Amino acid sequence: MKTYILFFISFIPVVCFSQQDKALLGFLLMYKGSPSKSVNTYSHPDTLTGYIAYNNQRIEGEFNIKNNFIVSDKDSIYLGDKELSYIELRNQNEVIKIERTDNDNLLKRVVADTLDFKIYSSFNLEKGYKKRNLFFKYKGEYYFVRKSIFRKIDESICKTLEKIEFDDPRIKLYVVRMLHLQ
């Protein structure tokens, strides 16, 4: 009987106030022993070389990304720090580029970057990496992907690309290829 009571108590929900929503009803229900779903950590298994722009200074060297911190020999910098404006790190297989945009102060992951054309995807540490939150920058203009629950995301991206007048049609083909839309 005692084990049944302990088993039942371990599943009693714990009510926590969400600091993110800052609303009276913005609470999270989580069971004992499970982590909060609103907290995602970003880590990378490899040692990366490259540079970061922090506090208007370029810092070069070898870095590790662990639990939302960029760790070097001397320092560790939180990825959400507003003084961190750009990251370009690489290993043998991939290049990680992350930059802070002025409009919402979030770090944006650069999915594709060619000539004057950039495709950004949301890199909000609270919500995790989502391919669906795409917007485009071309010649200083921003193009948001119009999403609908009744339409596939690939169709939404293609419709947004159709509205952009590219100087070079090869840029559009490059974007389609990078996003695996063919």
C-alpha positions, 0 to 999 in steps of 0.5 A: 500500500505504501508503494502505491501512495508513493507512486501516486505522489510522484505524478502530482503536477507541480505548478510553476509561474512562467517568467517568459509570459509574465501573465497570471495564467501563464503557468507550466504544469510539469510532473515531478522529475521531468524538465520544463519543456520551455527550457531548451539547451543548445550544445555542439559535440565538437570543438569549433574554430572561428570567431565571435563578435562580442562587445564590439570585439572580434575574438578568434580561437577554438570554442565549444558550445555547451548548455547555451554557452560558448566556452573558450580557454579564457571565457564562457559567453551566454548565447543570449547575451545582447553583447554577442552580435555574431558567431562564425564557427566551423568544424570539418563538416559544417559552418555555424553562422549565427547573427543578432538582428536589430529588429527583435534582438534574437539570434538568427541562424543563417541557413543560406548566405550568398551574394546579397541574399540571406535566409534566416531561421529563428534561433530563439533559445527559448523555443528551439530551432524551427525551420518554419520561422523563415524570412528572407532579406534581399537588397535591404528588404525583408520577405516573411514566409506566409504560412497557413495551416492548410498549406505545406511550408514548402509551398509557402516558401516557393510563393514568397520566392515568386514575389522577389525580383531577383537580379540573378535567377541563379540565386533563387535556384540556389535557395531552392536547392539549399532548402531541399524544395525540389 
